């Protein structure tokens, strides 16, 4: 439960922070985002190093980003809140949007090294996230 709260909390922070600050002051936002992320990992580590590792795994495999887009989708559909210029859950999930901001993920790093491109396709993002969740479930089974 604490892991889900951490992932959702970080994704909510990312959604609000990026849309309220990041589009205007991206470098400042990324610094604040990193501090918050390290803080969450440290708090999780105090609870359990394995939970902290699982959080990093879910973040690294783009699961937090999927939550970001789910939060965006729900804020538009339920509350009518929409920020300008953002990509939607549908556009990323269906591959309408070309994702160039996932180069820090496992596939993104490999793709960057081999193909010298930052573009990561939607099927790869979905598969990568499902692999991250599968690894998490294996780790949870070990506990």
Secondary structure, 3 states (H helix, E strand, C coil): CHHHHHHHHHHHHHHHHHHHHHCCCHHHHHHHHHHHHHHHHHHHHHHCHHHHHHHHHHHHCCHHHHHHHHHHHHHHHHHCCCCCCCCCHHHHHCCCCCECCCCCCHHHHHHHHHHCCCCECHHHHHHHHHHHHHHHHHHHHHC
